[in-house]
Amino acid sequence: MERILAELLEAARRAGVAVREVSLAGPELQARSGLCRLRGALTLFLDPGAPADERLRLLLEALRGLDLDDLYLSPAARSMLEGKGN
């Protein structure tokens, strides 16, 4: 799972998404992981403390809305992105 997660994170970056892995837990912080537009640029916030399966789910959700046809992805990653492997 970690290999697929790393591959999809790299694919997001190659697709022009700024990926920020920051802790989103704290007494005064009420934020969630996810894709947003920040100063006009697509930005994906991921909490590195979240379980790997949750990070993968959020990453797949964000990537499914992007055109990744021109990017190489391993068959396993492509299958997960197409909803066949999760």
C-alpha positions as CSV (number, residue, x, y, z in Angstrom):
1,M,0.0,0.0,0.0
2,E,2.8,2.4,0.8
3,R,4.3,1.9,-2.7
4,I,0.9,2.8,-4.4
5,L,0.5,5.7,-2.1
6,A,3.9,7.1,-3.0
7,E,3.2,6.5,-6.7
8,L,-0.1,8.4,-6.6
9,L,1.4,11.2,-4.6
10,E,4.0,11.7,-7.3
11,A,1.3,11.5,-10.0
12,A,-0.6,14.2,-8.2
13,R,2.5,16.4,-8.2
14,R,3.2,15.7,-11.9
15,A,-0.4,16.7,-12.7
16,G,0.2,20.1,-11.1
17,V,-1.3,19.5,-7.7
18,A,0.6,21.0,-4.8
19,V,0.7,18.3,-2.1
20,R,1.1,19.4,1.5
21,E,1.6,16.8,4.2
22,V,0.9,18.6,7.4
23,S,-0.4,17.6,10.8
24,L,-4.1,18.7,10.9
25,A,-4.6,17.7,14.5
26,G,-4.5,20.2,17.3
27,P,-6.6,21.8,20.0
28,E,-7.3,24.9,18.0
29,L,-7.2,23.5,14.6
30,Q,-10.3,22.2,12.9
31,A,-9.1,21.2,9.4
32,R,-9.5,18.0,7.3
33,S,-7.5,16.4,4.6
34,G,-8.6,17.0,1.1
35,L,-8.3,18.8,-2.2
36,C,-8.9,22.6,-2.4
37,R,-8.0,25.6,-4.4
38,L,-5.5,27.8,-2.6
39,R,-4.6,31.1,-4.2
40,G,-5.8,29.7,-7.5
41,A,-3.7,26.5,-7.4
42,L,-5.0,23.0,-6.7
43,T,-3.6,21.9,-3.3
44,L,-4.1,18.6,-1.6
45,F,-3.7,18.6,2.2
46,L,-2.9,15.2,3.7
47,D,-2.4,14.5,7.4
48,P,0.8,12.3,7.7
49,G,-0.6,11.0,11.0
50,A,-3.7,9.6,9.4
51,P,-3.7,5.8,8.7
52,A,-2.3,4.9,5.3
53,D,-5.7,3.5,4.0
54,E,-7.4,6.9,4.8
55,R,-4.6,8.8,3.1
56,L,-4.9,6.5,0.1
57,R,-8.7,7.0,0.0
58,L,-8.4,10.8,0.1
59,L,-5.7,10.8,-2.6
60,L,-7.8,8.6,-4.9
61,E,-10.8,10.8,-4.4
62,A,-8.8,13.9,-5.3
63,L,-7.1,12.3,-8.3
64,R,-10.3,10.9,-9.8
65,G,-11.3,14.4,-10.8
66,L,-8.1,15.1,-12.7
67,D,-7.1,14.2,-16.2
68,L,-4.2,11.7,-15.7
69,D,-4.4,10.0,-19.1
70,D,-1.0,11.3,-20.2
71,L,0.7,10.1,-17.0
72,Y,2.2,6.7,-16.6
73,L,0.7,4.8,-13.7
74,S,1.4,1.2,-12.8
75,P,-1.5,-1.2,-13.6
76,A,-2.2,-1.6,-9.9
77,A,-2.4,2.2,-9.3
78,R,-4.5,2.7,-12.5
79,S,-6.9,0.0,-11.4
80,M,-7.3,1.6,-7.9
81,L,-7.9,5.0,-9.6
82,E,-10.5,3.5,-11.8
83,G,-12.3,2.0,-8.8
84,K,-11.4,-1.6,-9.6
85,G,-8.9,-2.2,-6.8
86,N,-10.5,-0.7,-3.7
